[in-house]
């Protein structure tokens, strides 16, 4: 049963203070998600952390970051996010709320808050991520549909990234079963992206759950999708990669899952099939090869036992692949019908399409700083097309980013937060630049959110 919507408008005074403190930490220059989460853990809440900024060194956060908070430079952008959230028809789940996901909290760079639409009770369900290629084969879609359908029928919430391809198939298959589905966005909670998933967005809000850590109105920039992938894996007991080429972005989610001590699974697929080479590499590196839903249930038996779920719970009627299932069609959406859903059209809280409300009157496109999504294919993916290369180059060449490569050459492997501080960038700007550089092959990401130059 869905829980009441916990919007900013209905928050009590203590919750409003915690939300404002969370925004202060989010918008404090040079303070990344990892440091903010460290402060929340040490002091118990964002509000307590802000009040105790002179003691931040106890949590391993340097005095310079505390001094930056004291300047109040964060207030302008924090206020902008507050104002966007004021009329937002979405729940705001804070670090201090009992609804905050138990599995996500220990993640080293867990977000301080989540914007949510749908059934908040799903945040307490056992989650399992199903990710893979945006350009999935017919067989890949059938496998994703089968795995999501069977696991959801046992009461497991299927987590994915609301992209086309494997993500969409997993969400749709899971929604009709008891476990249902959680979609993690790389945009603001009020943005509809990709537009072709409009019907899935509606169903997810009605029967599942959509979540985002990004501020309302955030457009689908290239750097956002790898960032949100840590939440996909963080909400899940394990991550299954159904189809992935050797440089598929879904391998980013698998890598993050390993860093978070999650189980990683892969469907090996046919030998020499280019669509499956990434999955086969995962198996060589120690991922569990999966051939049925029971394989997952058997392997996660200990973690699932508290929820009363076991391998015998797969209903007989759910067995088998639906090989003849057609590929999901992307409904053609006119700009006028898409705009009818947008805030700009006078309907606060409804989703906006990414192509209609870009800043400064510019139309968002694949040839600018906004690119096609994939939980599955963001980051260092298959050879870049012209639009993706332009997006990566724009992200890497933004003001203030030139010093990142030079700093890495001089200092070697460096944490993203340290790079942001050294370059005088916000964490969001530094992350976007680093993702662009990674897409261009100039840097590589190491375990622990560290980066190094490739050559």
C-alpha positions in Angstrom: 0.0 0.0 0.0 1.4 3.4 -0.9 2.4 5.8 1.9 1.3 9.4 2.1 3.3 11.8 0.0 5.9 13.6 2.2 6.3 16.8 0.3 8.1 20.0 1.5 4.7 21.6 2.0 3.7 19.1 4.7 7.1 18.8 6.5 7.3 19.7 10.1 9.8 22.2 11.4 12.5 19.6 12.2 12.2 18.0 8.8 12.5 21.4 7.1 15.6 22.2 9.0 17.1 18.8 8.0 16.2 19.4 4.4 17.8 22.8 4.4 20.9 21.5 6.0 21.1 18.7 3.4 20.9 21.3 0.7 23.7 23.3 2.5 26.0 20.3 2.4 25.0 19.3 -1.2 25.7 22.9 -2.5 28.8 23.5 -0.4 31.7 24.0 -2.9 34.3 21.3 -2.7 32.2 19.0 -0.4 31.4 15.8 -2.3 28.8 13.2 -1.7 31.3 11.0 0.1 32.3 13.7 2.6 28.6 14.7 3.1 27.6 11.1 3.9 30.6 10.8 6.2 29.4 13.9 8.1 25.8 12.6 8.3 27.0 9.3 9.7 29.3 10.9 12.3 26.9 13.5 13.6 23.7 11.6 13.0 22.0 14.1 10.6 22.8 16.8 8.1 21.4 19.4 10.5 23.7 18.2 13.4 26.6 18.3 11.0 26.0 21.8 9.9 25.6 22.9 13.5 28.9 21.3 14.4 31.1 22.4 11.5 34.0 23.3 13.8 34.2 19.6 14.7 34.2 18.3 11.1 37.9 17.2 11.5 36.5 14.5 13.8 34.8 13.0 10.8 37.8 13.3 8.6 36.6 16.4 6.7 39.1 19.2 6.5 38.8 22.7 8.0 38.8 24.3 4.6 35.5 22.6 3.7 34.0 23.7 7.0 35.3 27.3 6.3 33.6 27.2 2.9 30.3 26.3 4.5 30.6 29.2 6.9 30.9 31.7 4.0 27.3 30.9 3.0 28.3 30.7 -0.7 26.0 27.7 -1.0 22.9 29.7 -0.2 21.9 30.9 -3.7 21.9 27.5 -5.4 20.4 25.8 -2.3 17.6 28.3 -2.3 16.9 27.7 -6.0 16.5 23.9 -5.2 14.3 24.7 -2.2 12.1 26.9 -4.4 11.8 24.2 -7.1 10.8 21.7 -4.5 8.2 23.9 -2.9 5.4 23.0 -5.3 6.8 19.6 -6.3 4.4 16.7 -6.2 7.0 14.3 -4.9 8.0 13.0 -1.5 11.4 14.0 0.0 13.1 11.2 1.9 15.8 12.5 4.2 18.8 10.8 5.9 16.9 10.9 9.2 13.7 9.4 7.9 12.7 5.8 8.7 11.9 5.4 5.0 15.5 5.9 4.0 16.7 2.6 2.4 18.6 0.4 4.8 20.8 -1.0 2.1 21.7 2.4 0.7 22.7 4.1 4.0 26.1 2.3 4.3 27.2 3.1 0.8 30.2 5.3 1.1 28.8 8.1 -1.0 25.1 7.6 -0.2 22.9 10.7 -1.0 21.6 12.8 1.9 18.1 12.9 0.3 16.0 11.3 -2.3 13.1 12.8 -4.3 10.5 10.1 -4.8 7.2 9.5 -6.7 5.1 6.4 -6.1 5.1 3.8 -3.4 7.6 4.6 -0.7 7.1 1.2 0.9 9.2 -0.3 -1.9 12.3 1.3 -0.3 12.0 -1.3 2.4 11.7 -4.3 0.0 14.6 -6.5 -0.9 15.9 -5.1 -4.2 17.7 -6.7 -7.1 19.0 -4.7 -10.1 18.6 -5.9 -13.7 20.6 -3.8 -16.2 22.0 -4.2 -19.7 22.2 -2.8 -23.2 19.9 -0.1 -24.4 20.1 -1.8 -27.9 19.2 -5.2 -26.6 18.6 -8.2 -28.8 15.3 -10.1 -28.9 16.8 -12.9 -26.8 18.3 -10.4 -24.3 14.9 -8.8 -23.9 13.3 -12.2 -23.3 15.9 -13.1 -20.6 15.5 -9.7 -18.9 11.7 -10.1 -18.9 12.0 -13.7 -17.5 14.4 -12.7 -14.7 12.4 -9.6 -13.7 9.1 -11.4 -13.8 10.2 -14.4 -11.8 12.1 -12.5 -9.1 9.3 -9.9 -8.8 6.7 -12.7 -8.4 8.7 -13.8 -5.4 8.4 -10.4 -3.8 11.7 -8.8 -4.9 11.6 -5.2 -6.1 13.4 -5.0 -9.5 15.7 -1.9 -9.7 16.9 -0.4 -12.9 17.6 2.9 -14.6 14.5 3.8 -16.7 16.5 3.6 -20.0 15.3 2.0 -23.2 16.2 -1.6 -23.9 16.9 -4.0 -20.9 15.9 -1.4 -18.3 12.5 -0.8 -19.8 11.8 -4.5 -20.2 12.8 -5.2 -16.6 10.5 -2.5 -15.2 7.5 -3.5 -17.3 7.8 -7.2 -16.4 8.2 -6.5 -12.7 5.4 -4.1 -12.3 2.7 -6.7 -12.8 4.0 -8.9 -10.0 4.0 -8.5 -6.3 7.6 -7.2 -6.0 7.1 -4.4 -8.5 9.9 -2.1 -9.6 12.1 0.9 -8.6 13.4 3.3 -11.3 16.4 5.4 -10.5 16.6 8.6 -12.6 19.6 10.5 -13.9 17.5 13.6 -14.1 15.3 15.6 -11.7 12.3 13.7 -10.5 10.1 16.0 -12.6 11.8 15.3 -15.9 10.6 12.7 -18.4 13.6 11.1 -20.1 13.8 9.4 -22.5 10.5 10.7 -23.9 9.8 7.3 -25.5 9.3 5.9 -22.0 6.3 8.1 -21.2 3.9 5.2 -20.6 6.5 3.4 -18.4 6.9 6.6 -16.3 3.1 6.7 -15.7 3.0 3.1 -14.7 6.0 3.4 -12.4 4.5 6.3 -10.6 1.2 4.5 -10.3 2.3 1.0 -9.3 6.1 1.3 -8.6 8.5 3.9 -7.4 10.6 6.6 -9.2 13.5 8.1 -7.3 16.2 10.7 -8.0 18.9 12.4 -5.9 19.1 15.3 -8.4 17.5 18.7 -7.9 14.1 19.2 -9.5 14.5 20.4 -13.0 17.9 18.8 -13.6 18.4 17.9 -17.2 19.9 14.6 -18.5 23.5 15.7 -18.6 26.1 13.0 -19.5 27.8 13.0 -16.0 24.5 12.3 -14.2 24.0 8.7 -15.3 27.2 7.1 -13.9 26.5 9.0 -10.7 23.0 7.6 -10.3 24.3 4.0 -11.0 25.7 3.8 -7.5 22.1 4.1 -6.2 20.9 1.4 -8.5 23.5 -1.0 -7.1 23.2 0.5 -3.6 19.4 -0.3 -3.4 20.1 -3.9 -4.5 21.3 -7.2 -2.9 22.8 -8.0 -6.3 23.2 -6.7 -9.8 22.4 -8.8 -12.9 23.9 -7.8 -16.3 21.8 -9.3 -19.0 23.6 -8.1 -22.2 26.7 -5.9 -22.3 29.3 -5.3 -25.0 32.9 -5.1 -23.8 32.7 -1.3 -23.2 29.1 -1.1 -22.1 28.1 1.4 -19.5 26.2 -1.3 -17.6 29.6 -2.5 -16.5 29.9 0.7 -14.5 27.0 -0.5 -12.4 28.6 -3.9 -12.0 31.9 -2.2 -10.9 30.0 -0.1 -8.4 28.2 -3.1 -7.0 31.6 -4.8 -6.3 32.8 -1.7 -4.5 29.7 -1.8 -2.4 30.2 -5.5 -1.6 27.2 -6.5 -3.6 26.9 -9.7 -5.6 27.3 -9.4 -9.3 25.7 -11.8 -11.8 25.9 -12.0 -15.6 24.1 -13.9 -18.3 27.0 -15.3 -20.4 25.2 -15.6 -23.7 26.4 -17.3 -26.8 30.2 -17.6 -27.4 31.6 -14.8 -29.6 28.4 -12.8 -29.5 29.5 -9.2 -29.5 26.4 -8.2 -27.4 27.6 -10.5 -24.6 31.4 -10.0 -24.5 31.1 -7.7 -21.5 29.1 -10.3 -19.6 31.6 -13.0 -20.4 34.4 -10.8 -19.1 32.4 -10.3 -15.9 32.2 -14.1 -15.5 35.9 -14.5 -16.1 36.5 -11.9 -13.4 34.4 -13.8 -10.8 30.8 -12.8 -11.4 28.2 -15.5 -11.0 27.0 -17.0 -14.3 23.2 -17.1 -14.2 20.9 -19.4 -16.2 17.7 -19.2 -14.2 15.9 -17.1 -11.5 16.5 -20.0 -9.1 20.3 -19.4 -9.5 19.9 -15.9 -8.0 17.5 -17.0 -5.3 19.7 -19.9 -4.3 22.8 -17.6 -4.1 21.0 -14.9 -2.1 19.2 -17.3 0.2 20.7 -15.9 3.4 19.9 -12.3 2.6 16.4 -13.2 1.4 15.5 -15.5 4.4 14.3 -12.6 6.6 11.8 -11.7 3.9 10.5 -15.2 3.7 11.7 -15.6 0.1 13.4 -18.8 -1.3 14.1 -20.5 -4.6 10.9 -22.6 -4.2 8.8 -19.4 -4.4 9.0 -19.0 -8.2 5.4 -19.7 -9.3 5.2 -22.5 -11.9 3.3 -20.3 -14.4 6.3 -17.9 -14.5 8.8 -20.4 -15.7 10.3 -20.1 -19.2 11.2 -17.4 -21.7 8.8 -15.5 -23.7 10.9 -15.6 -26.9 8.0 -14.4 -29.0 7.5 -11.3 -26.9 7.7 -8.3 -29.3 10.2 -5.5 -28.7 8.7 -2.7 -26.6 7.6 0.1 -28.9 8.5 3.7 -28.2 5.3 5.7 -28.5 5.7 8.7 -30.7 5.2 11.8 -28.6 4.6 15.2 -30.1 6.1 18.2 -28.5 2.6 19.5 -27.7 1.5 16.4 -25.9 4.9 16.2 -24.1 4.6 19.8 -23.1 1.1 19.1 -21.6 2.9 17.2 -18.9 5.4 19.9 -18.0 5.6 22.4 -15.2 6.0 25.1 -17.8 2.6 24.2 -19.1 1.0 25.1 -15.8 0.9 21.6 -14.2 3.3 21.7 -11.2 4.8 18.4 -10.3 4.2 16.6 -13.6 7.2 15.4 -15.6 8.9 17.7 -18.1 10.5 16.3 -21.3 14.2 17.1 -21.5 13.8 18.7 -25.0 11.5 21.5 -24.0 12.9 23.4 -21.1 16.6 23.8 -21.5 18.2 26.9 -19.9 18.6 30.1 -21.8 16.1 29.1 -24.5 18.3 26.4 -25.9 16.8 23.1 -27.0 18.4 20.1 -25.4 19.7 17.7 -28.0 22.1 14.8 -28.5 24.6 17.1 -30.1 24.9 19.4 -27.1 25.9 18.8 -23.5 22.9 16.4 -23.1 23.1 12.9 -24.4 21.1 9.7 -24.6 20.7 7.9 -21.3 21.7 4.4 -20.4 22.2 3.1 -16.9 23.3 0.7 -19.4 25.5 2.8 -21.7 26.7 6.0 -19.9 30.3 6.6 -19.4 33.0 4.7 -21.4 30.7 2.8 -23.8 31.1 1.5 -27.3 32.8 3.7 -29.9 31.4 7.2 -29.5 29.1 8.6 -32.2 29.3 12.2 -33.3 26.7 13.4 -30.7 28.2 11.5 -27.9 31.7 12.7 -28.7 30.4 16.3 -28.8 28.8 15.8 -25.4 32.0 14.4 -23.9 34.1 17.1 -25.3 31.8 19.8 -24.1 31.7 18.3 -20.6 35.5 18.0 -20.5 36.2 21.4 -21.9 33.8 23.5 -19.6 35.3 26.4 -17.7 37.7 25.4 -14.9 38.1 21.8 -16.1 41.5 22.3 -17.8 43.4 21.8 -14.5 42.0 18.4 -13.9 44.3 16.5 -16.3 47.3 18.5 -15.2 46.6 17.8 -11.6 46.3 14.1 -12.3 49.5 14.1 -14.3 51.4 15.7 -11.4 49.8 13.8 -8.5 48.8 10.5 -9.9 45.5 8.6 -8.9 43.3 11.1 -7.0 39.9 11.0 -5.4 37.1 12.9 -7.3 36.4 15.1 -4.3 40.0 16.1 -4.0 40.1 16.9 -7.7 37.1 19.1 -7.4 38.6 21.0 -4.5 41.9 21.4 -6.2 40.3 22.7 -9.4 37.8 25.0 -7.5 34.8 23.2 -9.0 31.6 21.9 -7.5 31.5 18.1 -7.2 28.8 18.0 -9.9 30.9 20.0 -12.3 34.0 17.9 -11.6 32.1 14.6 -12.0 30.6 15.7 -15.3 34.1 16.7 -16.5 35.6 13.4 -15.4 32.9 11.4 -17.1 33.6 13.3 -20.3 37.3 12.7 -20.0 36.6 9.0 -19.3 34.3 8.8 -22.4 37.2 10.3 -24.4 39.6 7.7 -23.0 41.8 10.4 -21.3 41.3 9.2 -17.8 40.1 5.9 -16.2 38.1 5.5 -13.0 39.7 3.4 -10.3 38.0 1.7 -7.3 37.0 4.2 -4.5 36.0 7.0 -6.9 39.7 7.8 -7.8 40.9 8.7 -11.2 44.2 8.5 -13.2 45.3 9.6 -16.6 45.4 6.7 -19.1 48.8 7.5 -20.7 
